[in-house]
Structures are given as structure tokens and as C-alpha cells.
């Protein structure tokens, strides 16, 4: 039986999130985010990146960090909710025992972070899904950014999460950390024109240079997905499977509407 990849002549799976920095679809919002990430990593400051689920925060940041030079050490911490779990993981990454009591572990982490900085290594700490974190952990994160009597930061800090993370950090208990996040950026969905370019870009990455979706289909994709990259990926991927099963080479709005209805997006 012919697979949809064989049917459309793809050399690899289309609309995947495993995209290198070089292959990312570059659009104005992404370039603006990269400018902030570049300043943050070079200066050793902090940035807060927020947006709806599926807007591509993690993919964009991961792609940018993949392009950093050898002088950087990136530690990625994601999908933790309990502070102990996150700090234990960080301790392991920095070569500390993870069974130290909390107070001693924090002292050890602060010291190890300072040592990394003193040796000339640029440490980049990335905390993903930060909207899920326990509130008490935000103060621990702030302590890690102190150095030289608060005259400088020993590392670059990238905090990512959904939009309501901003409200969480605005709490007066976390005002000091919020202020340390010198730069802030909120990713939004693509425009309709960008949605068409994005789809064409990912079809090319998968080995097909043709536009397999009609303009009417793209309009439906844009409306149903609200320009959210993950939903665009999902709708397009499933539409390709449906079209191949029906022996259809050009995907129209009828197929996309059917897929969107199955996904309860209409």
C-alpha cells in the first residue's frame, strides 16, 4: 500500500517540529525574538518569552540555541512543576549531588554557577513551561542570577511559558525576578499570508516544491488554526493523509474543512 509520503513524493515527513535553525521559517516575529535572544545570551541578562500553546516558543528558542558557538553552555529545564525536581536536575547538570538538603543545594548551585562564569564559560539557563512552576521556585531562580553583590548576572536566563505566566510573575513576591527579565516578547499566530508561506516552506523541506493546497484551503487552515503553528502542522499533515487515501493531488477546502471538523476547530 502506498503511503502518503510516497504518494506526494516526500523525502521525509512533512510538518515536523524537529527543524534545525537553518530550516526554520523566518518571519518578522521570529526575527524580533532572535534579536532579543541574541542580546540576552551575549550580555548574560534575562528574557521572558510567552505565547499561546503551539506558537513555536520552544522550537524557536531551541533553534536559536543550536546556532550558538562553542563558548556557550546551555542547560535546558522543561516540564517540571515541583521546585525540588527542577533544582535536582540543575544540580546534576552542574555536577552536584542531587540528594543535598534544599538550603545546601542552593548554596552549592549559586557557587557552581559563579565558578562557570569565572572560568569564562557563558552559561545559558532555559526554563520551559514556567507557568507550571511552584511559586516558591521563582525566588530560587532569582538567587541564581545574583553575582558580585548584584552588579552582574553570572548567566543568561531564558524563561518560557504561556501568556498567563506574565500575570504570575507580576505578583509583588516575584517583582525582583520580573525586573531582572530585561527583555520580554510574546509570540502570536501567523497572518494569512505568512500561513501560506509557512505551508509552502514545510512542503519544500519535505521534498515537494509544489503548492499542494488551494488558496481556499489555505484560508480555511488559517481561520481554523488562528495562525497557530502547531495547529497548522496538524491540519496540513492530516489533510495530506486524507487526500492521499482519496487519490487527490491538490487539496481543496472540502478536505481541510472535514479535517478541521474532526479536530473540532470549526
N, C-alpha and C positions, 0 to 999 in steps of 0.2 A: 504493500500500500504506500502510495506517495505521501510524504509528509508535506506540511505547508511550506517548510523551508525549501524543499526540493521543487515544489510547485512554482514558487516565486523566484527561484534561483538564488536564494540567500546563501552566503558562505558561512554565516554564523547566526545565532539567534538575534532577532531584532528587538529593539526597545528594552534592552537590558540596562540595569543600573551600574553594572561593572564597566565603567567608562574611564579611560585614562584622562589625565589633564589635557593632553594634546587633542583628544577627540571630543571634549565637552562642547556642547552647543553654546557658542558665545553670544550673549545678548546683553543689552545695556545694564540690566540689573546685576548680572553676573560680573561684569567688568567693575561695577561700582563696589560690589562685595570684595572682589580680588584686591582693589585698591586699599580697602580697609584692612584686609588680612595681611597684605604686604607691609603696611605701616606698622601693624601690631607685631609681627614677627621680627621686623628689623629693629624696632625700638624697645621690644620687650615690655609692651604695655598690655592692655586688655580690650577685648571686643565682645559684644553681645550680639548674637545672630538669632533672630526669631522669624517665625513664619508658620503658616498652617502646615499640618502634616502633609507630606508629599510634594512640597515646593522645591525640594532638592537641596536642602541645607547641608545635610551630611555628605552627599555626593559632591557638592561644590567645594566644601572645605577639604574633604579627602583629596580631591583632585588637585587643589592648590598646594596642599602639604606634600603631595607626591613629587611636586616640582621643586621643592626646596633643596638647597645644596647640602653637602655632606657635613657642614658645620652646625647643623641643627639636629637636635634630638627631640622627636615628637612622642609624647605619651598620650594615647587615646583612652579615655574612660567613658564608656557609654552604657546606657540601660541599667544603671544602678539606682536604687531607690533609698536604700539604707546607707547612712554615712559610713558605718563600720566597713561595709563591703567595698565601697569606693576607696577609702583610705587604706584598707588592707591591700587592695590591688596596686595602689600607688606605691606603697611601701615595698612590695615585691619588685616592681619595676625599677625602683631606686636602690635595690639591694639590701633592704632592711628585713628583719624578721617580721612576719605578719601577726605574730601572737603577742606583741607587746601591749601593755595596757594603753588606753587611749591617750593619756597625758604624755607618757614617754614616747609613744609613737609620733605624736605631733612634734615634740622636740626634735626627734630624730629626722622627721621629714623636712622640717624647716632647715636643719643643719645640712642635710644632704642636698637640698635644693640650692642652698648658698654655696656649697662646695662645687656643684656643677657650674654655677655662674662664675665662680672664682677661677675655674680651670679654662674659662673661655668658651665653653660649650653653650650654645643658645638653646635653652630648654623651652619647648612649647607644650603646654598642658591643654588638652582638648577635653572638655566635659560636655558630653552629648546628653540629650533627653533631660536637661537640667530641671525642667518643670516637674519632674517626678521626685526630686531630691527632698530629703528631710530638711526642714528649715534650719536646724542646728548646724548642718554641714556648710551652709554659706559662710558662717563665721570662720570655720576651719579653713575654707578656701581663701578667705581674706588674709588670714595669718600667713599662709604660704606665700603671699605676694609681698610681704614685708622684707626689707633688707636695708642695712646701713642706716638704721634709725629712720626708716621710711623715706630716705632720699631717692631710692631707686627700687625697681622691681627686679628680682632675680630670674624672672621667666616671663614669657608671653603666655597670656591666658585667653583661650577661646571658649566661650560658653554658648551652647546652642540649646534651643528649646522652642516650644510652641508659643504663640503670641502672648498668652496669659502669664508667661514667665516674667514679663516686664512688671506686671502688677505685683507679683510675688516679691520681686527684688526691691520694689519701691517701698516696701514696709520699712518703717523707721529703724527696725532692728538690723536691717541689711543695707542701710544707706551708704555706709562706708565702702562696701564691696561694689555697690551700684555705681558709685562715683569713680571707682578705680577702672571700671569698664569704659575706658576713654572714648571708644567708638562703638556705635550701635547701628545695626542695619536689619531691616525687616524685608524678607523676600516675599514677593507676591506672585500671582499667577502670570502666565504669558498673555500677550494680546492675541487677537485672532491671526494677525499677520505673522507673529512670532510662532504661533502654534503650527502654521503651515510650514514655516522654515524648519522648525524643530522636527516635524514628522519627516520631511524630506531628508534632513541631516541624518536621522537614525536609519532610514531606509538605505542610504548610501553606505553608512558604516557597516550595515549587514550585507552589503554586496549587490544591491539593486539600485540602479541610477534612475529608474522610472518613478514618477509620482503615481502611486497605486491607489490614491484616494481622490475622488472628485472634489471640486470646490464646495459642493453642497454637503458632502460627507464631512469635510474639514470644519465647516460651520457648525454642524451638529456636534462634532467632537469638542470643539471649543466651548460651546454652550453647556454641554453635559459635564465636561471636566472642570469648567470655570478656569481653564488655563493652568490647572494644577498638573505638574509634570507626571507624577505617578499615575494619575487617572488617565492622562493622555496615553501613556505607555500601555496601561491595562486595556483601554478601549481599542487601541490600534492592534495590539497583539491578538486579542480575541477576535477582532474583525478579520484579521488575516486568516486565522484558523477557519472561521465560518466561511469566508469567501473561497478558500481552497477546497473545502468539503463540498461546495456547490459548483466547483469548476468555473469560478468567476475571477477574471483577471483584474478588473477595475472595480474598486469598492465604492458603492454609492451610499446615499443617505439611508436607504432601506435597511442595509446590513448594519450600519452604525446605530440606527435607531433601535433595531432589535437588540443589539449588544447592550446599549445604554439602558434599555428597558429591563433586560436580565440583571443588570447591575444596579437596578433601582435608582438610576440617575435622572430619569425623566419625570 
